[in-house]
């Protein structure tokens, strides 16, 4: 067995372990956590904090950049999923009989779009707001919960989530660096 085969087998074994922690008592909570609409209050908090810190002109620029970040992250993960074509755990015949499946996604698995995009937007918001507010490090609770929920419900492997989070941090940092000259331009122009 080569290194890649061993890594994939460890990844499957780890998912089986993580997924086995699930119980019916917690299923509705994790289904709520994994739903993107459940996080609307957090998105509104980001919007409020940006507006309070930067005013409406810079807020518009930052929100447009954040929308571009989300679009880029989403489309890039779709590209990677279609390139690698890794079956999701709920569709993988080698383990789908031994895990708890709460949602049946049919697209491919690698990398997790939830992990990528939530990590990207979180790092972007953290870097943008950290000088203005204490405790912005708590923003990172969101991608951790969001990412874990994907394994709990049986639609992503740990490697999908971990790689997605690392990719998201890189994307978030790139877009933060783009935001710096954008904010200066808005300041000078308006």
Secondary structure by P-SEA (a helix, b strand, c coil): ccaaaaaaaaaaaaaaaaaacccccaaaaaaaaaccccaaaaaaaaaaaaaacccaaaaaaaaaaaaaaaaaaaaaaaaaaaaaccccccccccccccccccccccccccccaaaaaaaaaaaaaaaacccccccccccaaaaaaaaaaaaaaccccaaaaaaaaaaaaaaaaaaaaaaaaaaaaaaaac
